[in-house]
Amino acid sequence: MRKHVAYLTYDGLTDPLGQSQVLPYILGVEAMGVYRFTIVSFEKPENFEKEKGVIQDLIRERQIRWIPNTYRRNPPIISTLFDVIRLWKKVRELVTKDSAEIVHCRSYVTALVGLQAKKKFGSQFIFDMRGFWADERVEGGIWNLKNPAYRLVYDYFKRKERLFLREADHVVTLTFKARDIINSWAIKPGDLPVTVIPCCVDMDHFDPEKVDPDHLKELREDLRIGPDEFVLTYVGSLGTWYMVEEMVMFFSKMLNSQPLAKFLLLTKDDPEGVLRIARRLKIPLDSIMVRPVSRSQMPAHIALSSFSIFFIKPVFSKQASSPTKMGEIMAMGVPIIANKGIGDSDNYISREMGVMVDVEGPAEINVSSQRLLAFSANSNLIRNRCKAVFSLDVGVDAYFSIYNFHSVK
């Protein structure tokens, strides 16, 4: 019989993140024939209705059971508390009645339940922390510490963070920078069992060779992009962490040397914020396009890129950040423009891979935009670097090794 892993995620499988950074790993490990999975997730109703059929098709005839719960935003804090209670009841059943040996907890909320299962039933507790979650909530403006309730919650999770790290049978983090920070805390005598697994990418899905040239031509015609025009793209959501004004400013400086350039933002977010900044900077609005793009359509749209850009707020918690978009862009052989100091990006985006930018002011942004003129992209080199570091196969093998090491014999 296969060994049973209970995989707990507070993100939904029908969220874009669930489809790129949760399910692909599970599908890959399950295909090895050693483990079966029960996934307990919390689904946002709007995404669940649109995407549940996609998820069900992917796991059909696989040894993967999916238990979706409704994610509730309100009332804040209290709704999360009720979600934790619901999750505990389900995990208790999975461990006691269905022999779940390993409880894999993605991020902090689910780790509350994984730690309890370990203490009560002796199951293996994998703390897949991703990043410094409590600090992300504060630095992203989600938790205002001037509010006593949020201050209480923040302090609670910072205490729990240390407990999770000390008690976990294994810790997974996204960056080597985060691993070094955790080790500097000296939480656990001896070596803390930490594996670094960055956000990986399905190289088969994001493959420039699979993009139909005729479809690419149609996209260019639809978007009114000439065959030789410079295209700067942005991929993903625009909220919380992303320095939208600085990215639009970079594009405005770029127009000085590339007056026919286009800025194509591939996002489902409201475009008004971007357009408002463009108007203020006196950027022609016909040079900026915002398009909602599904995961299946993303490779072809990224293939339009001359460069792809992302600037992220350089705060403490982002030292643990591995942007999903980075692997997807590199898999398509597209060079990246990014700001310094975000996770391990400085090590991955070398001079051959793209341009690293100081975003401290307009002068630095202007100098960096001029560097594009001298850049010569090597798509094969970029894709090969991605394969070595961010390939989904690398991530699947790493998770399989962790499960094997901690399986109850």
Secondary structure as the mmCIF struct_conf table of DSSP 4:
data_model
#
loop_
_struct_conf.conf_type_id
_struct_conf.id
_struct_conf.beg_label_comp_id
_struct_conf.beg_label_asym_id
_struct_conf.beg_label_seq_id
_struct_conf.end_label_comp_id
_struct_conf.end_label_asym_id
_struct_conf.end_label_seq_id
STRN STRN1 LYS A 3 THR A 9
BEND BEND1 TYR A 10 ASP A 11
TURN_TY1_P TURN_TY1_P1 LEU A 13 THR A 14
BEND BEND2 ASP A 15 ASP A 15
HELX_RH_AL_P HELX_RH_AL_P1 PRO A 16 GLN A 21
TURN_TY1_P TURN_TY1_P2 VAL A 22 VAL A 22
HELX_RH_AL_P HELX_RH_AL_P2 LEU A 23 GLU A 30
TURN_TY1_P TURN_TY1_P3 ALA A 31 GLY A 33
BEND BEND3 VAL A 34 VAL A 34
STRN STRN2 TYR A 35 GLU A 43
HELX_RH_AL_P HELX_RH_AL_P3 PRO A 45 ILE A 59
TURN_TY1_P TURN_TY1_P4 ARG A 60 GLU A 61
BEND BEND4 ARG A 62 GLN A 63
STRN STRN3 ILE A 64 THR A 70
BEND BEND5 PRO A 75 PRO A 75
TURN_TY1_P TURN_TY1_P5 PRO A 76 ILE A 77
HELX_RH_AL_P HELX_RH_AL_P4 ILE A 78 LYS A 97
BEND BEND6 ASP A 98 ASP A 98
STRN STRN4 ALA A 100 ARG A 106
BEND BEND7 SER A 107 SER A 107
HELX_RH_AL_P HELX_RH_AL_P5 TYR A 108 PHE A 121
STRN STRN5 GLN A 124 ARG A 130
BEND BEND8 GLY A 131 GLY A 131
HELX_RH_AL_P HELX_RH_AL_P6 TRP A 133 GLU A 139
TURN_TY1_P TURN_TY1_P6 GLY A 140 GLY A 141
BEND BEND9 ILE A 142 TRP A 143
TURN_TY1_P TURN_TY1_P7 LEU A 145 LYS A 146
BEND BEND10 ASN A 147 ASN A 147
HELX_RH_AL_P HELX_RH_AL_P7 PRO A 148 GLU A 167
BEND BEND11 ASP A 169 ASP A 169
STRN STRN6 HIS A 170 THR A 173
BEND BEND12 LEU A 174 LEU A 174
HELX_RH_AL_P HELX_RH_AL_P8 PHE A 176 SER A 184
TURN_TY1_P TURN_TY1_P8 TRP A 185 TRP A 185
BEND BEND13 LYS A 188 GLY A 190
STRN STRN7 VAL A 194 VAL A 196
STRN STRN8 VAL A 201 VAL A 201
TURN_TY1_P TURN_TY1_P9 MET A 203 HIS A 205
BEND BEND14 PHE A 206 PHE A 206
HELX_RH_3T_P HELX_RH_3T_P1 PRO A 208 LYS A 210
BEND BEND15 VAL A 211 VAL A 211
HELX_RH_AL_P HELX_RH_AL_P9 PRO A 213 LEU A 223
TURN_TY1_P TURN_TY1_P10 ARG A 224 ARG A 224
TURN_TY1_P TURN_TY1_P11 PRO A 227 ASP A 228
STRN STRN9 VAL A 231 VAL A 235
BEND BEND16 GLY A 236 GLY A 236
BEND BEND17 GLY A 239 GLY A 239
TURN_TY1_P TURN_TY1_P12 THR A 240 TRP A 241
STRN STRN10 TYR A 242 TYR A 242
HELX_RH_AL_P HELX_RH_AL_P10 VAL A 244 MET A 254
TURN_TY1_P TURN_TY1_P13 LEU A 255 SER A 257
TURN_TY1_P TURN_TY1_P14 PRO A 259 LEU A 260
STRN STRN11 LYS A 262 LEU A 266
BEND BEND18 LYS A 268 ASP A 269
TURN_TY1_P TURN_TY1_P15 PRO A 271 PRO A 271
HELX_RH_AL_P HELX_RH_AL_P11 GLU A 272 ARG A 280
TURN_TY1_P TURN_TY1_P16 LEU A 281 LYS A 282
HELX_RH_3T_P HELX_RH_3T_P2 LEU A 285 SER A 287
STRN STRN12 ILE A 288 ARG A 291
TURN_TY1_P TURN_TY1_P17 ARG A 295 GLN A 297
HELX_RH_AL_P HELX_RH_AL_P12 MET A 298 ILE A 302
TURN_TY1_P TURN_TY1_P18 ALA A 303 LEU A 304
BEND BEND19 SER A 306 SER A 306
STRN STRN13 PHE A 307 PHE A 310
STRN STRN14 ILE A 312 ILE A 312
HELX_RH_3T_P HELX_RH_3T_P3 PHE A 316 ALA A 320
HELX_RH_AL_P HELX_RH_AL_P13 THR A 324 ALA A 331
TURN_TY1_P TURN_TY1_P19 MET A 332 GLY A 333
STRN STRN15 ILE A 336 ASN A 339
TURN_TY1_P TURN_TY1_P20 LYS A 340 GLY A 341
BEND BEND20 ILE A 342 ILE A 342
TURN_TY1_P TURN_TY1_P21 GLY A 343 ASP A 344
HELX_RH_AL_P HELX_RH_AL_P14 SER A 345 TYR A 348
BEND BEND21 ILE A 349 ILE A 349
TURN_TY1_P TURN_TY1_P22 ARG A 351 MET A 353
STRN STRN16 GLY A 354 VAL A 357
BEND BEND22 GLU A 360 GLY A 361
HELX_RH_AL_P HELX_RH_AL_P15 PRO A 362 GLN A 370
HELX_RH_3T_P HELX_RH_3T_P4 ARG A 371 ALA A 374
HELX_RH_AL_P HELX_RH_AL_P16 SER A 379 PHE A 390
STRN STRN17 SER A 391 SER A 391
HELX_RH_AL_P HELX_RH_AL_P17 LEU A 392 HIS A 406
#
